[in-house]
Amino acid sequence: MTALITGRPITDAQSIVCAAVEMAGGQRILARRLGISQSDISQAVNDKLPDARNRVLNALGYMVVEVIRPVRGQNA
C-alpha cells in the first residue's frame, strides 16, 4: 500500500507550529522534545524568519519544498 502525500500551502505553517506548541504545553517543552531552540519556535510562531520556520517544521516531520514555476509565456 502506498501512502498518499499531499502538500499544504506555506501559509499553513504558522497554524501547524501553533497547534504543536499548544499540544505540547508551551514553546519550551516543545523545543526540548524536538531538540531545537525555543527561539526558533518563537520566531516560527510569530512568522518572523523563514529559516527558523523551516527548522521547526522539519523537526515536526514536515519537508518544506520551494517551487519555482515560469510565468506563462516567459522562460519557457
PDB file of N, CA, C and O in Angstrom:
ATOM      1  N   MET A   1       0.846  -1.187   0.000  1.00  0.00           N
ATOM      2  CA  MET A   1       0.000   0.000   0.000  1.00  0.00           C
ATOM      3  C   MET A   1       0.885   1.242   0.000  1.00  0.00           C
ATOM      4  O   MET A   1       1.841   1.328   0.770  1.00  0.00           O
ATOM      5  N   THR A   2       0.572   2.175  -0.842  1.00  0.00           N
ATOM      6  CA  THR A   2       1.342   3.414  -0.952  1.00  0.00           C
ATOM      7  C   THR A   2       0.641   4.525  -0.188  1.00  0.00           C
ATOM      8  O   THR A   2      -0.574   4.700  -0.285  1.00  0.00           O
ATOM      9  N   ALA A   3       1.432   5.272   0.573  1.00  0.00           N
ATOM     10  CA  ALA A   3       0.871   6.401   1.321  1.00  0.00           C
ATOM     11  C   ALA A   3       0.667   7.577   0.379  1.00  0.00           C
ATOM     12  O   ALA A   3       1.502   7.842  -0.486  1.00  0.00           O
ATOM     13  N   LEU A   4      -0.418   8.261   0.549  1.00  0.00           N
ATOM     14  CA  LEU A   4      -0.713   9.445  -0.243  1.00  0.00           C
ATOM     15  C   LEU A   4      -0.039  10.643   0.413  1.00  0.00           C
ATOM     16  O   LEU A   4      -0.270  10.929   1.588  1.00  0.00           O
ATOM     17  N   ILE A   5       0.784  11.331  -0.344  1.00  0.00           N
ATOM     18  CA  ILE A   5       1.472  12.502   0.171  1.00  0.00           C
ATOM     19  C   ILE A   5       0.801  13.735  -0.412  1.00  0.00           C
ATOM     20  O   ILE A   5       0.732  13.901  -1.630  1.00  0.00           O
ATOM     21  N   THR A   6       0.315  14.581   0.452  1.00  0.00           N
ATOM     22  CA  THR A   6      -0.329  15.811  -0.013  1.00  0.00           C
ATOM     23  C   THR A   6       0.421  17.007   0.542  1.00  0.00           C
ATOM     24  O   THR A   6       0.983  16.953   1.637  1.00  0.00           O
ATOM     25  N   GLY A   7       0.423  18.068  -0.212  1.00  0.00           N
ATOM     26  CA  GLY A   7       1.089  19.286   0.226  1.00  0.00           C
ATOM     27  C   GLY A   7       0.127  20.229   0.911  1.00  0.00           C
ATOM     28  O   GLY A   7      -1.087  20.155   0.719  1.00  0.00           O
ATOM     29  N   ARG A   8       0.683  21.108   1.705  1.00  0.00           N
ATOM     30  CA  ARG A   8      -0.096  22.165   2.332  1.00  0.00           C
ATOM     31  C   ARG A   8       0.581  23.477   1.989  1.00  0.00           C
ATOM     32  O   ARG A   8       1.807  23.538   1.901  1.00  0.00           O
ATOM     33  N   PRO A   9      -0.190  24.510   1.799  1.00  0.00           N
ATOM     34  CA  PRO A   9       0.429  25.804   1.479  1.00  0.00           C
ATOM     35  C   PRO A   9       1.284  26.296   2.641  1.00  0.00           C
ATOM     36  O   PRO A   9       0.975  26.035   3.804  1.00  0.00           O
ATOM     37  N   ILE A  10       2.353  27.004   2.321  1.00  0.00           N
ATOM     38  CA  ILE A  10       3.256  27.503   3.353  1.00  0.00           C
ATOM     39  C   ILE A  10       2.527  28.436   4.309  1.00  0.00           C
ATOM     40  O   ILE A  10       2.992  28.656   5.428  1.00  0.00           O
ATOM     41  N   THR A  11       1.407  28.981   3.895  1.00  0.00           N
ATOM     42  CA  THR A  11       0.624  29.846   4.784  1.00  0.00           C
ATOM     43  C   THR A  11       0.056  29.069   5.968  1.00  0.00           C
ATOM     44  O   THR A  11      -0.338  29.669   6.968  1.00  0.00           O
ATOM     45  N   ASP A  12       0.009  27.731   5.866  1.00  0.00           N
ATOM     46  CA  ASP A  12      -0.444  26.892   6.984  1.00  0.00           C
ATOM     47  C   ASP A  12       0.637  26.691   8.043  1.00  0.00           C
ATOM     48  O   ASP A  12       0.353  26.187   9.129  1.00  0.00           O
ATOM     49  N   ALA A  13       1.870  27.080   7.735  1.00  0.00           N
ATOM     50  CA  ALA A  13       2.997  26.808   8.624  1.00  0.00           C
ATOM     51  C   ALA A  13       2.782  27.352  10.027  1.00  0.00           C
ATOM     52  O   ALA A  13       3.008  26.644  11.008  1.00  0.00           O
ATOM     53  N   GLN A  14       2.353  28.584  10.130  1.00  0.00           N
ATOM     54  CA  GLN A  14       2.181  29.200  11.442  1.00  0.00           C
ATOM     55  C   GLN A  14       1.131  28.449  12.259  1.00  0.00           C
ATOM     56  O   GLN A  14       1.335  28.231  13.453  1.00  0.00           O
ATOM     57  N   SER A  15       0.027  28.051  11.657  1.00  0.00           N
ATOM     58  CA  SER A  15      -1.003  27.335  12.410  1.00  0.00           C
ATOM     59  C   SER A  15      -0.526  25.939  12.807  1.00  0.00           C
ATOM     60  O   SER A  15      -0.906  25.440  13.866  1.00  0.00           O
ATOM     61  N   ILE A  16       0.298  25.303  11.978  1.00  0.00           N
ATOM     62  CA  ILE A  16       0.855  23.990  12.319  1.00  0.00           C
ATOM     63  C   ILE A  16       1.745  24.111  13.555  1.00  0.00           C
ATOM     64  O   ILE A  16       1.641  23.315  14.488  1.00  0.00           O
ATOM     65  N   VAL A  17       2.615  25.113  13.548  1.00  0.00           N
ATOM     66  CA  VAL A  17       3.530  25.312  14.676  1.00  0.00           C
ATOM     67  C   VAL A  17       2.753  25.691  15.933  1.00  0.00           C
ATOM     68  O   VAL A  17       3.032  25.167  17.011  1.00  0.00           O
ATOM     69  N   CYS A  18       1.793  26.586  15.808  1.00  0.00           N
ATOM     70  CA  CYS A  18       0.996  26.999  16.970  1.00  0.00           C
ATOM     71  C   CYS A  18       0.245  25.819  17.579  1.00  0.00           C
ATOM     72  O   CYS A  18       0.166  25.697  18.801  1.00  0.00           O
ATOM     73  N   ALA A  19      -0.299  24.963  16.743  1.00  0.00           N
ATOM     74  CA  ALA A  19      -1.012  23.780  17.242  1.00  0.00           C
ATOM     75  C   ALA A  19      -0.052  22.847  17.973  1.00  0.00           C
ATOM     76  O   ALA A  19      -0.411  22.283  19.007  1.00  0.00           O
ATOM     77  N   ALA A  20       1.155  22.678  17.456  1.00  0.00           N
ATOM     78  CA  ALA A  20       2.145  21.819  18.104  1.00  0.00           C
ATOM     79  C   ALA A  20       2.550  22.379  19.461  1.00  0.00           C
ATOM     80  O   ALA A  20       2.719  21.632  20.424  1.00  0.00           O
ATOM     81  N   VAL A  21       2.704  23.707  19.531  1.00  0.00           N
ATOM     82  CA  VAL A  21       3.046  24.359  20.800  1.00  0.00           C
ATOM     83  C   VAL A  21       1.932  24.140  21.816  1.00  0.00           C
ATOM     84  O   VAL A  21       2.195  23.817  22.974  1.00  0.00           O
ATOM     85  N   GLU A  22       0.705  24.314  21.386  1.00  0.00           N
ATOM     86  CA  GLU A  22      -0.438  24.142  22.289  1.00  0.00           C
ATOM     87  C   GLU A  22      -0.533  22.699  22.790  1.00  0.00           C
ATOM     88  O   GLU A  22      -0.750  22.464  23.979  1.00  0.00           O
ATOM     89  N   MET A  23      -0.369  21.736  21.882  1.00  0.00           N
ATOM     90  CA  MET A  23      -0.451  20.324  22.274  1.00  0.00           C
ATOM     91  C   MET A  23       0.681  19.933  23.221  1.00  0.00           C
ATOM     92  O   MET A  23       0.497  19.094  24.103  1.00  0.00           O
ATOM     93  N   ALA A  24       1.853  20.544  23.037  1.00  0.00           N
ATOM     94  CA  ALA A  24       2.998  20.219  23.890  1.00  0.00           C
ATOM     95  C   ALA A  24       2.898  20.877  25.263  1.00  0.00           C
ATOM     96  O   ALA A  24       3.476  20.387  26.234  1.00  0.00           O
ATOM     97  N   GLY A  25       2.169  21.981  25.343  1.00  0.00           N
ATOM     98  CA  GLY A  25       2.045  22.694  26.610  1.00  0.00           C
ATOM     99  C   GLY A  25       2.971  23.889  26.721  1.00  0.00           C
ATOM    100  O   GLY A  25       3.186  24.406  27.818  1.00  0.00           O
ATOM    101  N   GLY A  26       3.515  24.331  25.617  1.00  0.00           N
ATOM    102  CA  GLY A  26       4.357  25.528  25.619  1.00  0.00           C
ATOM    103  C   GLY A  26       5.548  25.392  24.697  1.00  0.00           C
ATOM    104  O   GLY A  26       5.916  24.294  24.277  1.00  0.00           O
ATOM    105  N   GLN A  27       6.142  26.532  24.392  1.00  0.00           N
ATOM    106  CA  GLN A  27       7.273  26.561  23.472  1.00  0.00           C
ATOM    107  C   GLN A  27       8.502  25.851  24.030  1.00  0.00           C
ATOM    108  O   GLN A  27       9.168  25.110  23.307  1.00  0.00           O
ATOM    109  N   ARG A  28       8.806  26.066  25.301  1.00  0.00           N
ATOM    110  CA  ARG A  28       9.994  25.433  25.895  1.00  0.00           C
ATOM    111  C   ARG A  28       9.882  23.918  25.909  1.00  0.00           C
ATOM    112  O   ARG A  28      10.846  23.213  25.610  1.00  0.00           O
ATOM    113  N   ILE A  29       8.717  23.426  26.253  1.00  0.00           N
ATOM    114  CA  ILE A  29       8.504  21.973  26.285  1.00  0.00           C
ATOM    115  C   ILE A  29       8.648  21.392  24.889  1.00  0.00           C
ATOM    116  O   ILE A  29       9.302  20.366  24.704  1.00  0.00           O
ATOM    117  N   LEU A  30       8.041  22.044  23.906  1.00  0.00           N
ATOM    118  CA  LEU A  30       8.142  21.567  22.528  1.00  0.00           C
ATOM    119  C   LEU A  30       9.585  21.608  22.046  1.00  0.00           C
ATOM    120  O   LEU A  30      10.048  20.676  21.388  1.00  0.00           O
ATOM    121  N   ALA A  31      10.295  22.679  22.368  1.00  0.00           N
ATOM    122  CA  ALA A  31      11.699  22.798  21.964  1.00  0.00           C
ATOM    123  C   ALA A  31      12.527  21.645  22.529  1.00  0.00           C
ATOM    124  O   ALA A  31      13.342  21.054  21.820  1.00  0.00           O
ATOM    125  N   ARG A  32      12.318  21.330  23.794  1.00  0.00           N
ATOM    126  CA  ARG A  32      13.048  20.207  24.404  1.00  0.00           C
ATOM    127  C   ARG A  32      12.709  18.895  23.728  1.00  0.00           C
ATOM    128  O   ARG A  32      13.596  18.090  23.446  1.00  0.00           O
ATOM    129  N   ARG A  33      11.431  18.675  23.465  1.00  0.00           N
ATOM    130  CA  ARG A  33      11.002  17.426  22.821  1.00  0.00           C
ATOM    131  C   ARG A  33      11.577  17.265  21.415  1.00  0.00           C
ATOM    132  O   ARG A  33      11.927  16.161  20.998  1.00  0.00           O
ATOM    133  N   LEU A  34      11.668  18.381  20.691  1.00  0.00           N
ATOM    134  CA  LEU A  34      12.135  18.328  19.311  1.00  0.00           C
ATOM    135  C   LEU A  34      13.643  18.484  19.174  1.00  0.00           C
ATOM    136  O   LEU A  34      14.207  18.211  18.114  1.00  0.00           O
ATOM    137  N   GLY A  35      14.296  18.925  20.249  1.00  0.00           N
ATOM    138  CA  GLY A  35      15.737  19.128  20.200  1.00  0.00           C
ATOM    139  C   GLY A  35      16.148  20.354  19.402  1.00  0.00           C
ATOM    140  O   GLY A  35      17.202  20.369  18.766  1.00  0.00           O
ATOM    141  N   ILE A  36      15.311  21.379  19.441  1.00  0.00           N
ATOM    142  CA  ILE A  36      15.617  22.636  18.752  1.00  0.00           C
ATOM    143  C   ILE A  36      15.478  23.780  19.750  1.00  0.00           C
ATOM    144  O   ILE A  36      15.024  23.579  20.877  1.00  0.00           O
ATOM    145  N   SER A  37      15.870  24.972  19.332  1.00  0.00           N
ATOM    146  CA  SER A  37      15.836  26.103  20.261  1.00  0.00           C
ATOM    147  C   SER A  37      14.422  26.667  20.408  1.00  0.00           C
ATOM    148  O   SER A  37      13.617  26.637  19.477  1.00  0.00           O
ATOM    149  N   GLN A  38      14.152  27.178  21.601  1.00  0.00           N
ATOM    150  CA  GLN A  38      12.873  27.836  21.861  1.00  0.00           C
ATOM    151  C   GLN A  38      12.775  29.091  21.015  1.00  0.00           C
ATOM    152  O   GLN A  38      11.680  29.496  20.624  1.00  0.00           O
ATOM    153  N   SER A  39      13.908  29.708  20.731  1.00  0.00           N
ATOM    154  CA  SER A  39      13.932  30.908  19.894  1.00  0.00           C
ATOM    155  C   SER A  39      13.408  30.606  18.486  1.00  0.00           C
ATOM    156  O   SER A  39      12.647  31.395  17.925  1.00  0.00           O
ATOM    157  N   ASP A  40      13.813  29.467  17.918  1.00  0.00           N
ATOM    158  CA  ASP A  40      13.303  29.080  16.593  1.00  0.00           C
ATOM    159  C   ASP A  40      11.786  28.920  16.626  1.00  0.00           C
ATOM    160  O   ASP A  40      11.087  29.349  15.707  1.00  0.00           O
ATOM    161  N   ILE A  41      11.291  28.307  17.677  1.00  0.00           N
ATOM    162  CA  ILE A  41       9.838  28.106  17.791  1.00  0.00           C
ATOM    163  C   ILE A  41       9.135  29.452  17.908  1.00  0.00           C
ATOM    164  O   ILE A  41       8.109  29.675  17.266  1.00  0.00           O
ATOM    165  N   SER A  42       9.677  30.342  18.717  1.00  0.00           N
ATOM    166  CA  SER A  42       9.085  31.668  18.873  1.00  0.00           C
ATOM    167  C   SER A  42       9.048  32.412  17.540  1.00  0.00           C
ATOM    168  O   SER A  42       8.045  33.040  17.202  1.00  0.00           O
ATOM    169  N   GLN A  43      10.142  32.340  16.786  1.00  0.00           N
ATOM    170  CA  GLN A  43      10.187  33.027  15.501  1.00  0.00           C
ATOM    171  C   GLN A  43       9.210  32.409  14.507  1.00  0.00           C
ATOM    172  O   GLN A  43       8.631  33.120  13.685  1.00  0.00           O
ATOM    173  N   ALA A  44       9.023  31.094  14.574  1.00  0.00           N
ATOM    174  CA  ALA A  44       8.060  30.435  13.689  1.00  0.00           C
ATOM    175  C   ALA A  44       6.628  30.806  14.071  1.00  0.00           C
ATOM    176  O   ALA A  44       5.792  31.049  13.201  1.00  0.00           O
ATOM    177  N   VAL A  45       6.351  30.847  15.372  1.00  0.00           N
ATOM    178  CA  VAL A  45       5.017  31.220  15.847  1.00  0.00           C
ATOM    179  C   VAL A  45       4.680  32.649  15.425  1.00  0.00           C
ATOM    180  O   VAL A  45       3.544  32.944  15.056  1.00  0.00           O
ATOM    181  N   ASN A  46       5.674  33.528  15.482  1.00  0.00           N
ATOM    182  CA  ASN A  46       5.461  34.933  15.140  1.00  0.00           C
ATOM    183  C   ASN A  46       5.727  35.226  13.667  1.00  0.00           C
ATOM    184  O   ASN A  46       5.727  36.382  13.244  1.00  0.00           O
ATOM    185  N   ASP A  47       5.954  34.166  12.892  1.00  0.00           N
ATOM    186  CA  ASP A  47       6.151  34.270  11.440  1.00  0.00           C
ATOM    187  C   ASP A  47       7.252  35.270  11.091  1.00  0.00           C
ATOM    188  O   ASP A  47       7.078  36.125  10.223  1.00  0.00           O
ATOM    189  N   LYS A  48       8.399  35.146  11.789  1.00  0.00           N
ATOM    190  CA  LYS A  48       9.498  36.105  11.603  1.00  0.00           C
ATOM    191  C   LYS A  48      10.517  35.634  10.569  1.00  0.00           C
ATOM    192  O   LYS A  48      10.703  36.300   9.551  1.00  0.00           O
ATOM    193  N   LEU A  49      11.179  34.504  10.805  1.00  0.00           N
ATOM    194  CA  LEU A  49      12.262  34.057   9.932  1.00  0.00           C
ATOM    195  C   LEU A  49      11.914  32.759   9.222  1.00  0.00           C
ATOM    196  O   LEU A  49      11.613  31.764   9.881  1.00  0.00           O
ATOM    197  N   PRO A  50      11.946  32.744   7.904  1.00  0.00           N
ATOM    198  CA  PRO A  50      11.645  31.508   7.170  1.00  0.00           C
ATOM    199  C   PRO A  50      12.572  30.347   7.539  1.00  0.00           C
ATOM    200  O   PRO A  50      12.130  29.199   7.587  1.00  0.00           O
ATOM    201  N   ASP A  51      13.861  30.634   7.803  1.00  0.00           N
ATOM    202  CA  ASP A  51      14.783  29.556   8.178  1.00  0.00           C
ATOM    203  C   ASP A  51      14.379  28.903   9.495  1.00  0.00           C
ATOM    204  O   ASP A  51      14.426  27.680   9.624  1.00  0.00           O
ATOM    205  N   ALA A  52      13.984  29.712  10.466  1.00  0.00           N
ATOM    206  CA  ALA A  52      13.533  29.175  11.756  1.00  0.00           C
ATOM    207  C   ALA A  52      12.252  28.370  11.556  1.00  0.00           C
ATOM    208  O   ALA A  52      12.103  27.278  12.103  1.00  0.00           O
ATOM    209  N   ARG A  53      11.338  28.918  10.771  1.00  0.00           N
ATOM    210  CA  ARG A  53      10.086  28.206  10.478  1.00  0.00           C
ATOM    211  C   ARG A  53      10.378  26.850   9.856  1.00  0.00           C
ATOM    212  O   ARG A  53       9.776  25.848  10.243  1.00  0.00           O
ATOM    213  N   ASN A  54      11.291  26.808   8.902  1.00  0.00           N
ATOM    214  CA  ASN A  54      11.607  25.554   8.229  1.00  0.00           C
ATOM    215  C   ASN A  54      12.263  24.554   9.180  1.00  0.00           C
ATOM    216  O   ASN A  54      11.986  23.357   9.097  1.00  0.00           O
ATOM    217  N   ARG A  55      13.132  25.026  10.085  1.00  0.00           N
ATOM    218  CA  ARG A  55      13.751  24.118  11.070  1.00  0.00           C
ATOM    219  C   ARG A  55      12.693  23.493  11.965  1.00  0.00           C
ATOM    220  O   ARG A  55      12.743  22.297  12.253  1.00  0.00           O
ATOM    221  N   VAL A  56      11.736  24.303  12.404  1.00  0.00           N
ATOM    222  CA  VAL A  56      10.671  23.782  13.271  1.00  0.00           C
ATOM    223  C   VAL A  56       9.799  22.793  12.501  1.00  0.00           C
ATOM    224  O   VAL A  56       9.492  21.714  13.008  1.00  0.00           O
ATOM    225  N   LEU A  57       9.405  23.149  11.297  1.00  0.00           N
ATOM    226  CA  LEU A  57       8.577  22.234  10.501  1.00  0.00           C
ATOM    227  C   LEU A  57       9.308  20.921  10.224  1.00  0.00           C
ATOM    228  O   LEU A  57       8.698  19.852  10.274  1.00  0.00           O
ATOM    229  N   ASN A  58      10.606  20.992   9.931  1.00  0.00           N
ATOM    230  CA  ASN A  58      11.390  19.765   9.724  1.00  0.00           C
ATOM    231  C   ASN A  58      11.393  18.914  10.980  1.00  0.00           C
ATOM    232  O   ASN A  58      11.228  17.696  10.905  1.00  0.00           O
ATOM    233  N   ALA A  59      11.579  19.539  12.131  1.00  0.00           N
ATOM    234  CA  ALA A  59      11.588  18.801  13.397  1.00  0.00           C
ATOM    235  C   ALA A  59      10.223  18.166  13.691  1.00  0.00           C
ATOM    236  O   ALA A  59      10.139  17.138  14.363  1.00  0.00           O
ATOM    237  N   LEU A  60       9.161  18.791  13.180  1.00  0.00           N
ATOM    238  CA  LEU A  60       7.806  18.248  13.356  1.00  0.00           C
ATOM    239  C   LEU A  60       7.468  17.169  12.330  1.00  0.00           C
ATOM    240  O   LEU A  60       6.398  16.563  12.388  1.00  0.00           O
ATOM    241  N   GLY A  61       8.383  16.932  11.391  1.00  0.00           N
ATOM    242  CA  GLY A  61       8.163  15.883  10.404  1.00  0.00           C
ATOM    243  C   GLY A  61       7.664  16.355   9.058  1.00  0.00           C
ATOM    244  O   GLY A  61       7.217  15.553   8.239  1.00  0.00           O
ATOM    245  N   TYR A  62       7.738  17.651   8.825  1.00  0.00           N
ATOM    246  CA  TYR A  62       7.339  18.211   7.535  1.00  0.00           C
ATOM    247  C   TYR A  62       8.577  18.512   6.703  1.00  0.00           C
ATOM    248  O   TYR A  62       9.631  18.841   7.248  1.00  0.00           O
ATOM    249  N   MET A  63       8.455  18.401   5.399  1.00  0.00           N
ATOM    250  CA  MET A  63       9.515  18.785   4.484  1.00  0.00           C
ATOM    251  C   MET A  63       9.027  20.015   3.729  1.00  0.00           C
ATOM    252  O   MET A  63       7.969  19.988   3.101  1.00  0.00           O
ATOM    253  N   VAL A  64       9.793  21.078   3.793  1.00  0.00           N
ATOM    254  CA  VAL A  64       9.433  22.311   3.106  1.00  0.00           C
ATOM    255  C   VAL A  64      10.125  22.301   1.750  1.00  0.00           C
ATOM    256  O   VAL A  64      11.347  22.178   1.663  1.00  0.00           O
ATOM    257  N   VAL A  65       9.332  22.432   0.703  1.00  0.00           N
ATOM    258  CA  VAL A  65       9.859  22.409  -0.655  1.00  0.00           C
ATOM    259  C   VAL A  65       9.457  23.707  -1.352  1.00  0.00           C
ATOM    260  O   VAL A  65       8.276  24.040  -1.446  1.00  0.00           O
ATOM    261  N   GLU A  66      10.452  24.419  -1.830  1.00  0.00           N
ATOM    262  CA  GLU A  66      10.170  25.639  -2.582  1.00  0.00           C
ATOM    263  C   GLU A  66      10.107  25.275  -4.057  1.00  0.00           C
ATOM    264  O   GLU A  66      10.920  24.492  -4.547  1.00  0.00           O
ATOM    265  N   VAL A  67       9.141  25.845  -4.756  1.00  0.00           N
ATOM    266  CA  VAL A  67       8.948  25.551  -6.163  1.00  0.00           C
ATOM    267  C   VAL A  67       9.018  26.843  -6.959  1.00  0.00           C
ATOM    268  O   VAL A  67       8.408  27.850  -6.600  1.00  0.00           O
ATOM    269  N   ILE A  68       9.762  26.794  -8.029  1.00  0.00           N
ATOM    270  CA  ILE A  68       9.842  27.940  -8.937  1.00  0.00           C
ATOM    271  C   ILE A  68       9.173  27.523 -10.235  1.00  0.00           C
ATOM    272  O   ILE A  68       9.567  26.533 -10.852  1.00  0.00           O
ATOM    273  N   ARG A  69       8.164  28.274 -10.648  1.00  0.00           N
ATOM    274  CA  ARG A  69       7.430  27.978 -11.875  1.00  0.00           C
ATOM    275  C   ARG A  69       7.520  29.170 -12.810  1.00  0.00           C
ATOM    276  O   ARG A  69       7.429  30.315 -12.366  1.00  0.00           O
ATOM    277  N   PRO A  70       7.697  28.915 -14.101  1.00  0.00           N
ATOM    278  CA  PRO A  70       7.756  30.041 -15.036  1.00  0.00           C
ATOM    279  C   PRO A  70       6.396  30.699 -15.209  1.00  0.00           C
ATOM    280  O   PRO A  70       5.354  30.050 -15.124  1.00  0.00           O
ATOM    281  N   VAL A  71       6.431  31.996 -15.451  1.00  0.00           N
ATOM    282  CA  VAL A  71       5.225  32.739 -15.754  1.00  0.00           C
ATOM    283  C   VAL A  71       4.849  32.396 -17.186  1.00  0.00           C
ATOM    284  O   VAL A  71       5.715  32.283 -18.053  1.00  0.00           O
ATOM    285  N   ARG A  72       3.567  32.233 -17.429  1.00  0.00           N
ATOM    286  CA  ARG A  72       3.094  31.877 -18.769  1.00  0.00           C
ATOM    287  C   ARG A  72       3.702  32.807 -19.821  1.00  0.00           C
ATOM    288  O   ARG A  72       3.627  34.030 -19.708  1.00  0.00           O
ATOM    289  N   GLY A  73       4.299  32.203 -20.839  1.00  0.00           N
ATOM    290  CA  GLY A  73       4.858  32.968 -21.946  1.00  0.00           C
ATOM    291  C   GLY A  73       6.279  33.466 -21.712  1.00  0.00           C
ATOM    292  O   GLY A  73       6.903  34.013 -22.622  1.00  0.00           O
ATOM    293  N   GLN A  74       6.791  33.280 -20.504  1.00  0.00           N
ATOM    294  CA  GLN A  74       8.152  33.716 -20.210  1.00  0.00           C
ATOM    295  C   GLN A  74       8.969  32.525 -19.738  1.00  0.00           C
ATOM    296  O   GLN A  74       8.437  31.615 -19.103  1.00  0.00           O
ATOM    297  N   ASN A  75      10.230  32.530 -20.039  1.00  0.00           N
ATOM    298  CA  ASN A  75      11.156  31.491 -19.567  1.00  0.00           C
ATOM    299  C   ASN A  75      10.743  30.085 -19.951  1.00  0.00           C
ATOM    300  O   ASN A  75      11.127  29.124 -19.284  1.00  0.00           O
ATOM    301  N   ALA A  76       9.978  29.949 -20.999  1.00  0.00           N
ATOM    302  CA  ALA A  76       9.502  28.618 -21.381  1.00  0.00           C
ATOM    303  C   ALA A  76      10.276  28.075 -22.550  1.00  0.00           C
ATOM    304  O   ALA A  76      10.008  26.963 -23.005  1.00  0.00           O
TER     305      ALA A  76
END
